[in-house]
Amino acid sequence: MKNLVKVERARLNLTQSELAEKLQVSRQTIHAIEKNKFNPSVTLAIKMAKLFKLTVEDLFTIDEDS
């Protein structure tokens, strides 16, 4: 799965730590999501999309090669 988390975080001028605090997760979780090493839970994906004012589908896309 691909995502725009890093792009959207930068757009809001947030550090990984600041985003993690807003979402009540660790900075390592944000890092792993941005590097496509971890897929968030549905709940976390929805929270992220709401924070970025996007749909979950716009924030996360399925990589057809996977």
Backbone as a chain_set.jsonl record, in Angstrom:
{"seq": "MKNLVKVERARLNLTQSELAEKLQVSRQTIHAIEKNKFNPSVTLAIKMAKLFKLTVEDLFTIDEDS", "coords": {"N": [[0.85, -1.173, 0.0], [0.53, 2.204, -0.811], [1.113, 5.572, 0.334], [0.269, 9.0, 1.189], [1.187, 10.199, 3.454], [3.614, 11.391, 4.412], [3.87, 13.57, 2.646], [1.5, 15.0, 3.177], [1.849, 15.514, 5.89], [4.062, 17.213, 5.787], [2.891, 19.3, 4.379], [1.238, 20.371, 6.314], [3.148, 21.277, 7.943], [4.195, 19.719, 10.069], [6.126, 17.838, 12.395], [7.263, 14.403, 12.563], [6.978, 13.596, 15.197], [5.146, 15.476, 16.223], [2.871, 14.9, 14.683], [2.454, 12.276, 15.498], [1.825, 12.685, 18.202], [-0.617, 14.082, 17.966], [-2.161, 12.039, 16.934], [-2.018, 10.14, 18.832], [-0.096, 8.067, 18.834], [3.102, 6.39, 18.502], [6.165, 8.049, 17.481], [7.697, 6.348, 15.99], [5.786, 4.716, 14.821], [4.599, 6.464, 12.969], [6.824, 6.956, 11.353], [7.269, 4.359, 10.311], [4.888, 3.968, 8.861], [5.114, 6.004, 6.944], [7.323, 5.07, 5.53], [6.29, 2.901, 4.304], [6.406, 0.471, 5.663], [4.648, -0.419, 7.447], [1.213, -0.917, 7.753], [-1.451, 1.081, 8.724], [-4.007, 0.619, 11.247], [-7.534, 0.406, 10.556], [-8.923, 2.277, 12.052], [-6.871, 4.117, 12.767], [-6.117, 4.955, 10.205], [-8.438, 6.29, 9.379], [-8.511, 8.362, 11.286], [-6.169, 9.711, 10.535], [-6.799, 10.516, 7.91], [-8.974, 12.235, 8.408], [-7.666, 14.234, 9.892], [-5.964, 15.266, 7.931], [-7.848, 16.159, 6.194], [-8.769, 14.615, 4.052], [-9.99, 11.861, 2.067], [-9.891, 8.438, 3.112], [-9.246, 6.837, 0.972], [-7.951, 8.639, -0.711], [-5.687, 9.237, 0.758], [-4.44, 6.774, 1.203], [-3.412, 4.288, -1.037], [-3.833, 1.28, -2.867], [-1.153, -0.666, -3.835], [-0.821, -1.994, -6.875], [1.05, -3.88, -7.603], [1.534, -5.405, -5.429]], "CA": [[0.0, 0.0, 0.0], [1.246, 3.474, -0.863], [0.388, 6.615, 1.046], [0.717, 10.39, 1.081], [1.309, 10.712, 4.825], [4.759, 12.301, 4.519], [3.527, 14.779, 1.888], [0.464, 15.743, 3.916], [2.461, 15.987, 7.144], [4.887, 18.371, 5.42], [1.964, 20.378, 4.006], [0.773, 20.982, 7.565], [4.347, 21.703, 8.673], [4.274, 18.944, 11.302], [7.168, 16.815, 12.5], [6.715, 13.071, 12.847], [6.599, 13.577, 16.616], [3.925, 16.264, 16.396], [1.769, 14.127, 14.116], [2.248, 11.133, 16.392], [1.139, 13.176, 19.397], [-1.999, 14.372, 17.602], [-2.853, 10.778, 16.656], [-1.815, 9.301, 20.019], [0.734, 6.907, 18.499], [4.521, 6.718, 18.642], [6.836, 8.602, 16.313], [8.138, 5.198, 15.209], [4.641, 4.283, 14.018], [4.502, 7.393, 11.839], [7.974, 6.674, 10.493], [7.034, 3.086, 9.629], [3.82, 4.177, 7.883], [5.663, 6.808, 5.851], [8.273, 4.236, 4.775], [5.527, 1.75, 3.797], [6.797, -0.74, 6.379], [3.549, -0.745, 8.351], [-0.1, -0.408, 7.364], [-2.197, 1.439, 9.932], [-5.336, 0.045, 11.463], [-8.608, 1.181, 9.925], [-9.196, 3.418, 12.941], [-5.799, 5.099, 12.61], [-6.204, 5.498, 8.843], [-9.547, 7.254, 9.379], [-8.065, 9.535, 12.051], [-5.195, 10.438, 9.715], [-7.517, 11.137, 6.801], [-9.729, 13.369, 8.956], [-6.707, 15.279, 10.245], [-5.467, 15.854, 6.69], [-9.019, 16.572, 5.415], [-8.795, 13.792, 2.853], [-10.632, 10.567, 2.261], [-8.912, 7.361, 3.325], [-8.84, 6.396, -0.365], [-6.997, 9.606, -1.254], [-4.463, 9.174, 1.549], [-3.838, 5.449, 1.041], [-3.787, 3.598, -2.263], [-3.301, -0.077, -2.965], [-0.131, -0.857, -4.858], [-1.283, -3.131, -7.676], [2.135, -4.856, -7.71], [1.616, -6.2, -4.189]], "C": [[0.896, 1.237, 0.0], [0.429, 4.518, -0.118], [1.029, 7.979, 0.839], [0.953, 11.02, 2.454], [2.453, 11.714, 4.943], [4.474, 13.633, 3.815], [2.528, 15.635, 2.668], [0.991, 16.27, 5.243], [3.292, 17.238, 6.873], [4.006, 19.57, 5.061], [1.46, 21.115, 5.242], [1.93, 21.447, 8.45], [4.444, 21.034, 10.045], [5.486, 18.019, 11.259], [6.492, 15.464, 12.708], [6.234, 13.011, 14.291], [5.306, 14.336, 16.872], [2.711, 15.526, 15.856], [1.434, 12.945, 15.019], [1.477, 11.549, 17.639], [-0.335, 13.453, 19.103], [-2.818, 13.094, 17.419], [-2.741, 9.773, 17.8], [-1.15, 7.96, 19.672], [2.194, 7.321, 18.683], [5.064, 7.334, 17.353], [7.287, 7.473, 15.394], [7.015, 4.655, 14.327], [4.495, 5.167, 12.792], [5.622, 7.131, 10.845], [7.734, 5.405, 9.662], [5.936, 3.21, 8.569], [4.356, 4.944, 6.678], [6.608, 6.005, 4.959], [7.613, 2.99, 4.184], [5.967, 0.425, 4.415], [5.691, -1.236, 7.3], [2.268, -0.137, 7.801], [-0.908, -0.113, 8.627], [-3.511, 0.671, 10.038], [-6.359, 0.924, 10.751], [-8.892, 2.431, 10.756], [-8.141, 4.506, 12.767], [-5.839, 5.727, 11.221], [-7.305, 6.553, 8.747], [-9.155, 8.518, 10.132], [-7.095, 10.384, 11.232], [-5.899, 11.181, 8.583], [-8.309, 12.356, 7.276], [-8.806, 14.535, 9.277], [-6.217, 16.012, 9.003], [-6.587, 16.362, 5.781], [-9.028, 15.921, 4.037], [-9.667, 12.576, 3.111], [-9.525, 9.542, 2.504], [-8.371, 6.906, 1.971], [-7.855, 7.347, -1.018], [-5.653, 9.538, -0.529], [-3.706, 7.864, 1.344], [-4.328, 4.811, -0.252], [-3.134, 2.217, -2.288], [-2.331, -0.129, -4.123], [-0.491, -2.122, -5.621], [-0.21, -4.217, -7.828], [2.212, -5.78, -6.505], [0.641, -7.353, -4.209]], "O": [[1.89, 1.3, 0.723], [-0.783, 4.378, 0.044], [2.166, 8.094, 0.38], [0.92, 12.243, 2.59], [2.271, 12.785, 5.521], [4.804, 14.697, 4.338], [2.701, 16.847, 2.796], [0.614, 17.361, 5.671], [3.236, 18.205, 7.633], [4.33, 20.71, 5.394], [1.278, 22.332, 5.219], [1.721, 21.944, 9.557], [4.734, 21.685, 11.049], [5.827, 17.482, 10.205], [5.297, 15.393, 12.993], [5.185, 12.43, 14.57], [4.464, 13.889, 17.651], [1.651, 15.519, 16.482], [0.264, 12.656, 15.269], [0.574, 10.837, 18.079], [-1.204, 13.099, 19.9], [-4.014, 13.066, 17.709], [-3.307, 8.682, 17.734], [-1.561, 6.894, 20.13], [2.48, 8.479, 18.987], [4.492, 7.16, 16.277], [7.266, 7.614, 14.172], [7.264, 4.189, 13.216], [4.289, 4.663, 11.688], [5.392, 7.089, 9.636], [7.973, 5.392, 8.454], [6.045, 2.618, 7.495], [4.088, 4.582, 5.533], [6.676, 6.248, 3.754], [8.292, 2.126, 3.63], [5.907, -0.619, 3.766], [5.778, -2.328, 7.862], [2.248, 1.035, 7.423], [-1.03, -0.971, 9.501], [-4.04, 0.153, 9.055], [-6.062, 2.063, 10.39], [-9.08, 3.517, 10.207], [-8.477, 5.683, 12.636], [-5.613, 6.93, 11.087], [-7.123, 7.589, 8.107], [-9.433, 9.626, 9.672], [-7.179, 11.612, 11.229], [-5.613, 12.352, 8.335], [-8.309, 13.394, 6.613], [-9.12, 15.686, 8.974], [-6.069, 17.234, 9.016], [-6.318, 16.93, 4.723], [-9.256, 16.567, 3.015], [-10.038, 12.301, 4.252], [-8.369, 9.763, 2.143], [-7.181, 6.623, 1.837], [-7.007, 6.915, -1.799], [-4.605, 9.757, -1.136], [-2.476, 7.85, 1.315], [-5.528, 4.798, -0.525], [-2.025, 2.027, -1.79], [-2.633, 0.3, -5.237], [-0.465, -3.214, -5.053], [-0.536, -5.359, -8.151], [2.876, -6.815, -6.551], [0.574, -8.123, -3.25]]}, "num_chains": 1, "name": "protein.A"}
